[in-house]
Amino acid sequence: MIRECTENDMEMVTAYLQDEPYGRMILTAVNRFGFTERFQTVYVDVASTEDGEVKLNGVYLFLYRNIILLCKENHVDIDFLEQWMGISAPDKVAGRKDNVNIVSWLLTDYKLETGAADPMITDADGTAADWLSGAEYEGEWAVLTREG
């Protein structure tokens, strides 16, 4: 089940995101702006396990006109993204290659770049969000960018 993230999810989200550069970037945005800014929305994909625990399957950050996602077991909810993108198509989608590759099925007119060290996330004005750059975010990013 995908739902909007709240402060009550912070501990679970932090534990899930802290180990990978994609997750650390999402965490930086969450720590900087929280869950109530209108230009940033965080969604979590949660499921209940057989023993009643809550399992986190993925985190989706919608920041300005960018999507940064991390689904560790590659359980990207394509139906959720398709619905969301029907409302507002992003300028950029960034994350792990296996995750972004799934999103590329929806955004066939976007250019896919793999192996990028920095996804170069932009703010509302299209200016690089420098606060999301640095060694802690370097990794094997895949980035889908709107062409034209």
Backbone torsions as a table, in degrees:
resi	resn	phi	psi	omega
1	MET	NA	130.2	177.8
2	ILE	-100.3	134.0	178.3
3	ARG	-147.0	162.3	178.1
4	GLU	-69.7	140.3	-177.8
5	CYS	-77.4	147.1	177.1
6	THR	-129.3	173.0	177.5
7	GLU	-57.0	-30.6	179.9
8	ASN	-64.6	-19.0	-179.0
9	ASP	-90.8	-5.3	-168.9
10	MET	-57.0	-43.9	-179.0
11	GLU	-62.9	-47.0	-179.9
12	MET	-64.0	-43.3	-178.9
13	VAL	-65.9	-43.1	179.3
14	THR	-60.4	-46.4	179.5
15	ALA	-61.2	-38.4	-177.7
16	TYR	-72.1	-37.2	-169.9
17	LEU	-92.4	-21.1	-166.5
18	GLN	-68.3	-17.8	-171.9
19	ASP	-91.1	-14.5	-177.1
20	GLU	-123.1	149.0	-177.7
21	PRO	-58.9	-33.8	179.0
22	TYR	-64.4	-43.5	178.6
23	GLY	-68.4	-40.8	179.4
24	ARG	-63.0	-34.2	177.9
25	MET	-67.1	-43.4	176.9
26	ILE	-60.4	-45.0	-179.3
27	LEU	-61.5	-38.9	177.9
28	THR	-61.0	-44.8	179.2
29	ALA	-64.6	-41.4	178.9
30	VAL	-63.8	-45.0	-179.9
31	ASN	-66.0	-32.2	-179.0
32	ARG	-76.9	-42.1	-172.5
33	PHE	-116.7	-11.9	-179.3
34	GLY	73.3	-153.3	-174.5
35	PHE	-114.5	10.3	-173.4
36	THR	-117.9	-1.2	178.8
37	GLU	-73.9	141.1	-177.2
38	ARG	-75.1	-17.9	178.3
39	PHE	-89.1	-0.7	-178.3
40	GLN	-138.6	126.4	175.4
41	THR	-132.8	135.9	179.1
42	VAL	-117.2	129.6	176.9
43	TYR	-116.5	145.7	175.4
44	VAL	-120.0	144.6	174.5
45	ASP	-106.7	108.0	-176.3
46	VAL	-118.5	152.2	176.9
47	ALA	-141.6	153.9	175.7
48	SER	-93.4	135.6	176.8
49	THR	-86.2	171.9	-179.1
50	GLU	-61.0	-30.8	-179.3
51	ASP	-91.5	15.0	174.2
52	GLY	85.9	1.1	178.1
53	GLU	-78.4	160.8	175.9
54	VAL	-98.8	127.9	179.1
55	LYS	-111.3	132.2	178.4
56	LEU	-92.6	122.9	-179.1
57	ASN	-99.7	-17.5	-179.0
58	GLY	177.9	161.3	177.4
59	VAL	-133.1	134.3	-179.0
60	TYR	-123.6	120.7	177.1
61	LEU	-107.6	120.9	173.7
62	PHE	-103.1	106.7	-174.9
63	LEU	-123.6	113.7	-173.1
64	TYR	55.4	-115.9	179.4
65	ARG	-114.0	30.4	-179.6
66	ASN	-120.1	152.1	170.5
67	ILE	-123.4	128.3	172.1
68	ILE	-118.7	129.3	-176.2
69	LEU	-134.2	153.9	172.7
70	LEU	-145.3	116.7	174.5
71	CYS	-126.9	97.1	-170.4
72	LYS	-56.8	-39.6	-179.5
73	GLU	-95.5	17.3	176.6
74	ASN	61.1	31.8	176.9
75	HIS	-92.6	60.2	178.7
76	VAL	-69.5	127.5	-179.5
77	ASP	-84.1	91.3	-174.8
78	ILE	-66.1	-32.6	178.3
79	ASP	-64.7	-43.0	177.3
80	PHE	-60.6	-47.7	-178.5
81	LEU	-66.0	-38.3	179.3
82	GLU	-62.8	-42.0	177.2
83	GLN	-62.4	-46.8	-177.8
84	TRP	-64.4	-42.7	-177.6
85	MET	-72.2	-18.7	173.1
86	GLY	-68.8	-23.9	178.0
87	ILE	-85.8	-46.7	-176.5
88	SER	-153.9	109.4	178.4
89	ALA	-73.9	135.2	-179.0
90	PRO	-76.5	160.1	171.2
91	ASP	-79.1	-30.1	-175.1
92	LYS	-149.5	143.5	172.1
93	VAL	-126.2	128.7	-176.6
94	ALA	-135.1	148.1	178.3
95	GLY	165.7	-160.2	177.1
96	ARG	-67.8	148.1	-175.0
97	LYS	-55.8	-45.1	-177.7
98	ASP	-64.2	-36.0	178.1
99	ASN	-69.7	-49.3	-176.3
100	VAL	-67.8	-32.8	178.0
101	ASN	-59.5	-38.8	177.5
102	ILE	-64.6	-42.3	179.8
103	VAL	-64.3	-30.5	-178.5
104	SER	-62.0	-20.4	176.4
105	TRP	-65.0	-29.7	179.2
106	LEU	-84.7	-34.7	-173.0
107	LEU	-108.8	68.7	-173.4
108	THR	-69.9	-18.7	179.4
109	ASP	-95.4	14.7	177.5
110	TYR	-100.4	155.0	177.5
111	LYS	-93.0	129.8	179.2
112	LEU	-101.1	124.9	174.8
113	GLU	-118.5	129.6	178.2
114	THR	-116.9	157.0	178.5
115	GLY	81.2	9.8	179.4
116	ALA	-69.4	139.2	178.0
117	ALA	-79.9	-28.0	-176.4
118	ASP	-141.9	125.8	-178.0
119	PRO	-76.2	-8.5	179.2
120	MET	51.3	67.3	177.4
121	ILE	-70.7	140.5	-178.9
122	THR	-114.7	158.7	178.6
123	ASP	-91.8	-166.4	-175.8
124	ALA	-61.8	-29.1	-179.5
125	ASP	-88.2	-1.1	-177.1
126	GLY	83.9	8.8	178.6
127	THR	-86.6	142.6	178.9
128	ALA	-57.4	131.6	176.6
129	ALA	-83.1	86.4	-174.6
130	ASP	-58.2	-26.4	-179.9
131	TRP	-70.0	-8.4	175.0
132	LEU	-109.2	31.1	175.7
133	SER	-122.9	148.3	178.0
134	GLY	148.7	167.0	-176.2
135	ALA	-59.4	-32.5	-178.1
136	GLU	-67.3	-13.8	-179.9
137	TYR	-106.8	-1.5	-179.3
138	GLU	-71.3	135.9	-179.5
139	GLY	-173.4	-164.6	178.3
140	GLU	-94.4	73.3	-178.1
141	TRP	-73.6	146.2	165.4
142	ALA	-113.9	138.3	-175.1
143	VAL	-135.0	126.1	171.9
144	LEU	-100.1	126.4	-179.1
145	THR	-125.7	137.2	177.4
146	ARG	-63.4	129.4	179.3
147	GLU	-85.8	149.2	176.8
148	GLY	82.2	NA	NA
